[in-house]
Amino acid sequence: MDDPKRLVDRARFEEAWSWEEYLQTVERNAALWEAVYRRAEAPEDLVGELRAVVDGPRFLLALTEDWCGDAVNSLPWVARLAEVIPELEFRLLGREDNPDLMDSHLTGTSRSIPVVMVFDSEFRELGWWGPRPGDLQSWAISSEARAMDDEDRYKVVRTWYARDRGRTILEEIGSLLRLHFGART
């Protein structure tokens, strides 16, 4: 890499899994990964807005693991977005195999996933999203959520994701793209 501070370059990005390759590696929750992906759709209004903004190659790189419930409920939507906006390329890396990337994208002091990094055409990182949509993250760290047992808390989280249908995830990632690229003139 030319810039020692830069953790991702084209070569590292291209070594990461494509969405299809990643799905073939999934061992835990494989049926859930497939089911969420089958249902995932990128909302047409959001796609239209982002097509007006993304005017050249942009790269999305996720840190994930197949056991992560937030990843299985988030990343299929990102994959669908990249499928309908040809200028977006989406790849995935394992959190455990990439501690340098994970440690530069902590949630507080936690190695929470998924993390979706946004890069421009020169692989300069423009921002990152994760590990959950903002409203859900606020609830997850609330005293109400912390007081629940794991099973009940996970039911609330799954219900939130099912009702949201990926909208908030894609809007928040779309905000990163709009922030850095603005509308074409």
N, C-alpha and C positions, 0 to 999 in steps of 0.2 A: 504494500500500500504506500502511496506517495506521502500522505499525511498521517503521521504516527498517531494523531488524536482521533482520526476517523476509524471507526470500528468496522464499517461495512464498505466494501467497494463492489464493483461489478462482479468480480470473480467469486467473492463470498456469497453475494446474492444469488448468483446462478448455480452455486453448489447446493443451495437450500432446496427443499422439496417443493415441487409444484403442488397445487391442491390435490390433483389426482394421485400423485405419488404419495402424498401424506396420508390420504384415505387408505391406501394399501398398507401403510405401516401401523395403522390404528389397531390395537389389541383390546384395550379397555373401552367399553361403551360403544363398540363398533356399530351396533344397530341404531343407537341413538344418534351418532354422528351422521349416519346415512339418512335417517328419518328427518332430522332437522335440515339437512342439505336439500332433500327432496322438496320440503315445504318452503324453503327460503326463496324469496323473490326480492329484487331491488325495486322499490316503488318508482313508478314512471316519472312522477313529478321531480323526485330527487335526482334520478338519472338525468333528466333533461337539464336541471340546474348544473349538475357536475360536468356534463358534456360541454357546457358553455364555458367552464372554467379550466378544465384539464385540456391543455392545448399542445401537449407533447408527452413524451414518455414520463411516467411517474411510477414509483415503485413502493409497494406495501410489503413489509416484512414482519411476520408475526413470530413471537416466541410462544411456545405452547407445549403441552403434554397431553396425551390422550385421556388421562384420568381427570382432567380439569373440567368441572361442570360449567364454569363460566366460558371456557374456550369452546366447548361443544355447542353452547347456546349463542355464541357470538361469531365465530370464524366462518361458519357456512354462509352467513349473510355477507361477509366481506368477500368471500369467494364469488358469490353471485354478482356483487357490484363490479368486481374486476372482469367478470365474464361479459357484462353488457357495456362496459366502457373500455374499448380496446387499448386506450393509452395507459391504462392501469395494469400493472403486472403484479401478481400476488404470489409470495413464496412464504414458506414456513420453516422454522428451525426449532429444535428441541431446547427447552430451557436448560435442562441438566447438562447438555453438551456444549453450551455456549454461555458459561458463567460471566465472561467479560461483557457481553451484551446485556445479560440480565442485571448485573450489578450496576450498570449505567442507566437502568430504567426501573428503579425500585419504587414501590408505592410506600412512601415513608421509609421504613427500614425493612419492608417485606418484599420477598421475591414473588410477588403476585403476578399471575398470568390470567388471560393472555395479555400481551403487549403487542400493539400494531404500530410499527414505525413507518413514517412517511418520508420518502426520499425524492429529491428532484432528479433530473437526468444526469447530474454529475455525482450522484450518491451522497449529496449533502443532506443530512437529516434535518427535516423541517419541523418535526414534532412527533409526538407519539400519543397513542390512545391506550387506555386500559386501567385496570383489569376488568372494569364493568362500566356500563353507562352511569353517568354522574348521579342521577337520582337513586338508582339502585345501590350504588356504592355508598352514598350518604346513609341510606337505610341500613345497609349491611354492617356499618361501623357504629350504628346507634345502640343505645342501651337496650332498646326494645329487641332488636335482632340478637344482640349478645346474650340476652336472658333466655332465648329459646334454645331448645336442644337442637342438635345438628339436623335431625330428620325434619322437624317442623320448619326450621329456617330454610332448608333446601327446598321444601314444598313451596314456600312463599317466593323464593327466588325463581324456581321453575315456572310458577304461575305468572310472575312478572314478565319473564322472557316470552312466554307463550302469548300473552296478551299484547305485548309490544310488537311482536313479529319482526324484530330486527330494525325497526324504524329508528329508534334512538341511537343505536350503534352506528348506523349509516349516516344519520344526521351529524353525529359528533365527529366522525371521520371526515365527512363532507365539510364540516366547519374548518378543519385543519387544511384541507385542500383549498377552500375559498380564501382563507386567511393568507395563504402564501402565494396564490396564483391569481386571485381576483377574476373578474369577468373579462372576457376578450372584448376588444373594441373593434 
